[in-house]
Each structure stands twice: as C-alpha cells, then as structure tokens.
Amino acid sequence: MGTTDTAVPTRVALAYGTGQLGAQIFRDTPAVLLPLFMTTMLGVAPWIAGLVVLVPKLWLIACDPLMGAWSDRVKPSRGRTPFLLAGAVLTSLTFVALFWHTGYSSAAMAAAVTCALFFVGSTAFSMFSVPYLAIGSELSPDPHQRTRVMMYRLNFMTIGVVVGVGAAQPLMAAFGGGAAGWRAMGLVFGLLCIGTMLITAIGLKGVQLIEGEAAPGNFLSQLKQVGQNTPFRVLLTAHFIQSVGQASSYTVIAFIYLYAVQAVWIILPFVLVMSVVAIASQPVWVAMSRRFGKERCYVAAMLGWTLVTASWFFVKPADDVIFAGLGTQHILVLVRAMVIGVFNASFIMLALSMLTDTIAYERDRTGSANEGVFSGIFSAAEKLAFALGPVIAGVVMSVYGFKESTGGMVEQTPEAIRGIVLLYSLVPVATQLTALAVFSRYRLPKSA
C-alpha cells in the first residue's frame, strides 16, 4: 500500500533525521581519529593504518547491496525496523570496543585486532545505514518533500560532525588524555550512537512507506535494473569521486590542526561555526532547489566548496595576535568555516535528494524500485570512497616522511607537514572538479 499524502509530518522527518547523528559519529570519528589513534597510541605505521580502514570497507562493496536486497524482501512483512534496531545496537557496541584497549603485544597485533573490530562494526553499520537510506525515498512521492526530509537528516549530520569531529579531542583531554581519554571518548560516543539511532528505529516503526507495484526480483535481476538506470549511474560515479577526495581530507583533519595550524583548540570553534552556518543555510538551499532545480544548486554548492578548499593550501600557524588570542591565520580558519558551512552540507543534501529522485524514476519506469539495493550500492560506493581516502592519505603521509609513534604526537619535518596540507587542499580539489565533469552528464526525465 502506498502513501496517501505527499506531505511528511514533522515528527516523522525528525525521527528519521535524528538517527543520522549517531550514524555520522560512527562514520566520521573512526575516519578522522582511528588513523591518529593507531599511529600515536598503538605504534602502527600510517600506511598500515590506512589498510586497516580499507579492508572492512572492501567487504562492504558486497555487504551493502546484499543488505539492501535482504531488507527489500523483509519490508513487505516486517518493514525495515528489524535492521535499524539490530544495526543500532551492534554498531554502538563495536564503536566502544575500537578505542577501548591500547596494551597490545605488538603493532601488528594492534592492527589485526582493530581491523577485525572495524570489520564487525562496519557490517553492523551496514545493517542500519542501508535500510535507513532506502527509507528516505519511501516517505513521500513528492521530490521536494524528499529534499525537506533530507534537510532534517543533514542538520543532524552537521550536529554529528560537531560531536564526532569537533568534540572528540576536547573530550579526550577532559578525561585526562592518553589511553583513558580514548576509552572515555569511545564510551560517551557509543552511548550517543545507540540513543539517537534507536530514536529513528523506534520512531519510524509503523510509518507507512511507499510500496512498488512489483515484488523484488532475484539479486542479479535487481543489479541489472540498477545498471539500466542512467541517472543513478552518473550520480553514483560523481558522488564516489568527490567522496574519495573528502575522505582523504577528513583523514588528516586532526593532523592539520596539530601540525599545520598548530592550534588544536580551534577545531571545536571551527566545527561549531561551520555547523551553525550549515544548519541556518539549509532552508535557503531547499527553497533554491525548488526554484532553480536540484542539479544547478548542486553544481553551485560543489564549486563553492572547491574554492574554499583550495585556500587551505596556504594555511600556516598564526604569528600575530589581533584580539582575544586570535591571530590572522586563526581568523582565516574561522572564515573558511563559515563559507564551508554554506556549501558542504548543501551539496551532500542535494546528492541524497537526487538519489531519491533516481529511485522514484525507477519505480515509475518498472514498478519495482528495489530501494534497498539502490541504496546499498550508493552506500557501498560512499563507504569504499571513505576507505580509500585513509589509504591515499596514509601513502602520501608515508611518502612525505611522517613519523609514527606510540606515546602521542612527535615533531614532524616541514616536508611531512606539506604532505598533510596537500591532502587537505589540492587533493580534494582535484577530485571535486573531476566529479563535476562527470555530473555534467546527469539527466533525469521530467516524470520523476
């Protein structure tokens, strides 16, 4: 049975969006801090730390589409709630375990155990994130309502970035730093994950979702259907390419502020400024997408993000004080935060909204949308991109001479810092421009 009203109630949009807070913590915090944790607390070399993140993500190339197909088959009888519930609990428990222990007998053992834990956690996260993404295309047949739903999701994503990236290191410091600080951070964030993800799982229970006219076929026929959806393929490719660059830059966020800016305290103000601007600007982007179209707004947001990202190539420590302990370079960091806030969440929101459009197009075209499979493939590509990012970062850092340690940060050479800056600036700029070239081929039939 399909929905009878295209408008999505605010309580449903809120329930849907809340789960992204915990999901974002699991996605971002390991991506940003697991390489730092392994290289400074476990004595693991940067390139090996990148592989530790990559191996579980390679499994997700198969796991996410299979999880989506499984949830498609369960949906007619039980909905997608069982996947959300199980995924929320298992993801949160594994997150805590990732940062709990530091006393391994060797760096090799530390890398192996961390890889195994991240493998289990990534699988559990797939159980939550794939059906969660599919639900976004099933709440309303109205493409603008789906953009509104994604706005709620992206607002909670922004809060998740504040918590998972901006508050992580201050929280560790508040608990004394070192191994105890890492454990405390893992426990607090694990509780946030399970709390917010369960709000979505429980809050969406019983909510009516759009049903396709035809039952899902076998897995191979579902994959064939995906391959025939040209708008989806173009969007998927563009999103994958830009995500690789973003992931490379995410990997070195902590390193940038430790070594290039030399002001780790400014991470939280940076993320807070970025997040406030992002949340405030989302309704404007929703309105603009109605007036000018999602595709044009998406391109504009990506170009804006690319320009401000290029400016990070010139970042350096502050050598003056203007007011309140802030130097010129500190102020420029916060200005970048404002500009990034306008563009970053916006092009991600529009990409997800266009994903729901390609699924709706498939539903109109064939009568069977296979929302879970489409969402699983999209999710797998994004997770693979965020796995390749740390590998690229690890290789570049090793080539530029980054020194790993077991007792915290150590002094790095100017060449090593230059490699970190490249990963945060020109590498994502190159991938973003490539993604824009690919996206220029995106065409969605008006009927969608």
N, C-alpha and C positions, 0 to 999 in steps of 0.2 A: 504494500500500500504506500503511495507517495504522500508528500506533504500537501495540505490543502491551503496553506497560507505561505506566501513567499517571505514574509517578514519573520526574522529570527528574534524571539524575545530576548531582552537584555540579559535576563538571568541565565538563559542558555548560552549566550555569547560569552558571558563572564565565566560560567562554569567551564566552557570549552577553553577559553584563554588562560585560565589560572594554571592549568597543567603545564603550560609552556615554561613557567618559572622554574619548576623542578627539572624539566627536560633540558632547559638551557644550562642549568648548573651542571648537569651530567655531561652535556655536550661540550661546554666551554672550559670548565675548570680543569678536567684532565688534559684537554688540548693545550691549555696555556701553562698549567703548572706541573703536569706529570713529567715532561722532559726536565723541568727545573728540579723537581723532587728527585728524579733518578740521577741527574748529573751532579747535584750538590749534596745529596744525602745518602745515596746508595753507591756512588762511585762508578756509575755506568757512563760509558763514552757517549757523546751526543749522537753519533750515527747509529749506535745500537739502541739508544732511547727512541729514535725515530722508527726503527724497525719494530720495537715493542708495541708502538701505537699502530703501525701498519698492519701487522699480522691479523689481529682481530677484525680490522676493517675489511680486509680482503675476504674474510668469511662472510661478511655482511652483503657482499655483492650477490651471493646466493640466498642468504638468510632473509633479507628484507623482502624480495619478491615472493619467496615461499611463505613467509609470514603473512604477507598481504593476501595471497591466494587462499591460505588457510582461513583467514578472517572473513574473506568473501563467502566462503562456504558455510561458516558458522553463523554469519549475520542473519539469514532468514529465520533461524530458530532461536537464537540466543543474543543477537546483536553483537556489538564489538566490545561490550563491557568486560567479559572474562579476560580478554587480552589486556585491557587497560589496568585491571586490578592486579593481575599476576605480574605484569611488567613493572608497575609502580613499586611493588614490594621488593622484587628481586633486584631491580636497578639500584634502589636506595641502599640495600644491604651491601651490595658489591662496592658501591662508592666508598662507604666507610672502610671496607677492607683494603682498598687500594692504598690508602695513606696511613694505615694503622701500624705497620711493622717496618723497622729500619735495621734490625740487627741480623742481617743475612750473613752467611759464612763467606760469601764472595760476591763480586759484582755480577758474575754470570748467573748465580742462583737468584739474586735480586731481580735481574732482568727476566728470568724464566718465570718466577712466581708472579711478578707484576703483569707479564704478558698473559698468563693463564687467568688471573683475576679479571683483567680487562676484557678478555675473550668472553667470559661468563657474563660480565656486566653489559657488554655490547649486545650480546644475544638477548638479554633481558630487556634492554632498552629498545631493541627492535620490536619486541612483543608489545611495547607501549606505543612507540613513536609511529609505526607504520599504520595501525588502525586509527590512531589519533589524527594523522594527516588525512587519511581517507574520509574521516567524518566531516572535515572541512568542506568537502564537495557535496555532502549529502544532507546538509542542513537547510538548503534553500535552492530552488531553481533559478533565482534571480542573481545574475552575476554581480550586481552592485551590493546586494546583501552579503554575498560571499566575501567581497572586499571588506565590508564592515566587520564581519566575523574575524577575518584575518587581521584587522586593525587591533582588535582586542588581544588576539594571540601575540601580535608583535609588540604591544605595550607590555605584556607580561614577559616577553622575551627580553625587552630592554631592562626591566627590573631584574631579570635573571642575570643579565650581563653585569649590572651594578653589583649584585651579590657575589656571583661566581667569579668575576674577574677583579672588580674594584675592592671588594671587602675581604677577599681571601687572605692576602698578606697582612693587612692590619689585624685581622682576626688571629692569625698565627702569632703575630707579635704580642697581642694582648694575652695570649696563653703561654707566653714565655719563649716562643720561638723553638727552634730545634725540633727534635722528634715529637716532643709533647705538643708543640704548636701545630704540627702537621696532623697529629691524631685528633686534636680538638676541632680543627677546621673540618676534617673529614666527617666527624660525628655530627657537628652542627649542620653542615650542608646536607648530609644524608637524611636528617630529620626534616629539613626543608623540602627535599625531593619527595619523600614519601607523603608528606602532608599535602602539598599542592597537587601532586599527580593523582592522589586519591580523591581530591575535590572534583577533578574532571571525571574520573571513573564513576564516582557515585552520582555526581550532578547530572551526567548525561544518561544515566540509566532510565530507560522508559521514554526517552525523547525519540519522536518519530523521525526516521531517516528516509530519504528518497530511495525507492527500490527501482531497479531496472526491470524492463518488461521481460527480458530473457534471463534464464539462470546462467551462472558462470559455466563456461566450458572447461575442458581439461587444461592443465597448466600450459602445455605447448600451444594450444589454440589461443589462450589468453596472451601469451608472449607475441604470437603472430599479430593479434589485434593491436597490441602496443606498437609494433613495428610499422603498422599501416597508418598510424596517427601522426601525420607530418608535423602539425603544430607542436605536439608533445615532444617529438624528437628534437626539434630545433630548440625549444625552451630548455629541455634537459641538457643538451650539449652546452648551450651558453651558460647555464647555471653551474654546471660542473666545472667549466674552465675558470669562471670567476671565483668559485669556491676554493679551488686549489690555491690561487693567489691569496685569498683571505686567510686560509688556513696557515699558509707559510708565515703571514704576518702575525696571526694570533699566537703562533708558537713562540715568538720572540717578544711578546708584549712585556713580560717581566724583565727580560734581558735589556730591552730598550731603556726602561726607566732605571735599571740598576747601573748600566754601563754607559749609555749614550746621553741620557738626560741627567743621570747621577742625582736623581731626586725621586726615590721610590714612593715617598709620601704623597706625590702629586697624582698617583694612579687613581685614588678614590675621588678627589675633586674632578679629575678628567672624566671619569666614568659618570659621575653624578651630573656634571654639566651636559655631557653628551646625551644622557638619558632623559633629563628634563626637557631638553630641546626636541628630542626624538618623539616623546610622548605628546608634547604640545603641537608638533607639526603633523602628526598622523591624520587628524580630521581634515586638514587642508589638502593633503595628498589624496584622501578618499574623494573629496569634492572635485579636485582637479581631474582625477581619473574618470569621473562621470562626464565632465565637460570636454576634456581633450582626448580621452581614451587611455587605457592602461599602458599600451605599448609606448606611446610618446612620453608619458610620465616616467616609465621605467628607464627609458634611454636617458632622459634628463637627469634622473637620480644617479644613474651609474656614472655619467660624465662628471657630475658634481663631486661624487666620491673619489673619482680618479684624480681630479685636480688637487684636492686637499691631501690625498695620499702621496702624491708626488712631492709635496712640500716637506714631507718628513726626511727626505734625503739631506736636507740642510740642518737637521736638528743637532744641537750641541749643548753642553752644560751651560747654565747661566753664569755669567762672570760679573754681574752687577746686581744691585738691589734697588728697585723702584719704590715699592711700598709693601708693607706687611710681609716682608721676607720674600716677596716675589721679584724675580728678575725678568728681563726681557724675554728670555727663552721660555720661562715658566708661563708667561702671559700668552706667548705664541702657542704653546701646548694647549692652553685652555681655549684659545680662539679656534684652533683646529677642532677641539671637542665640540664646539657649537656648530661648526659647519658640517662635521661628520654626522652630528645628531640629526641634521635636516635631511641628509641623503641616505645614510646607511640602512636604517630600519625600513625606509620607504621602498627602496628597490627590492629588498627581501620580501616585504609585504606584497608588493605588486607581482613578484615572481610566483609566490604561493597562490595569489588570487588568479593569475593566468593559468596556473596548473589546474585549478578547479574548473576553469573555462575549457581546457582541453579535455578534461574528463566529461564535462557536460556535453561537449561536442561528440564524444564517443557514445554517450548514452543516446543522443539524438540520432546518430548515424547508424548504430547497430542494435539499440535496445538493451544492450548489456554493457555497462560501463566498466565492470571489474575494477572498482575504485581502489580496492586493496592492492591489486597488482600494479596498477599505475603508480600509486603512492609508494609502494615498496621499491619499485625501480628508481623513482625520483629520490627517495630516501637513501637507497644504497649508493647512488651516484654521489650524493652530497657527503655521505659518511666516508666513502672512498676518497673524495677530494680532501676531506679533513684529516684523513690518514696520510695521504701523500704529502700534505703540507709539512708536517713534522719531519718526514723523511727528507724532503728538499731542504728544509731548514737545518736539519742535522748534518747533511752532507756539506752544505755551504759553510756552516759554522766550523766543521772539522777542516775543510779546505783552507779557511781563513785563520786557522790556528787557535780555536777556542780551547781553553784548558779546563778539563773536568776536575772535580774534587769530591771529597766525602765529608767535609766539615763546614760547608757553606760557601759563599762566594769568594773567589780569589781574583787578584788583579789580572786584567786581560790586556793584550797588546792593542795598539791602535788599529792594526790590520784586522784583528778579531772583531773589534767593535764596528769596523767598516762593513764586515760581512753581515752583522746583525742589522745595521741600518739599511743595507740593500734589501734584506728580506722584509723589512717593514715599509719599504717605499717603492723602489723601481720594479721589484718582482711582482707585487700585486697590481701595479700599474700596467705592466705588460699583459698579464692575464686578463685584466678587465677590458682592455682595448681589443684583445682577441675575441673575448666573449661578445662584445658589442658588434664586431664584424659578423659573427655567427648569427646573432639575434636579428640582424637586418633581413634575414630570410624568413622571419616569423610571419605567418599569415593565418588568421583564424576566420573561418566562414562566419558571416554575419548571423546565421541562425543560431550559433552558440551563444 
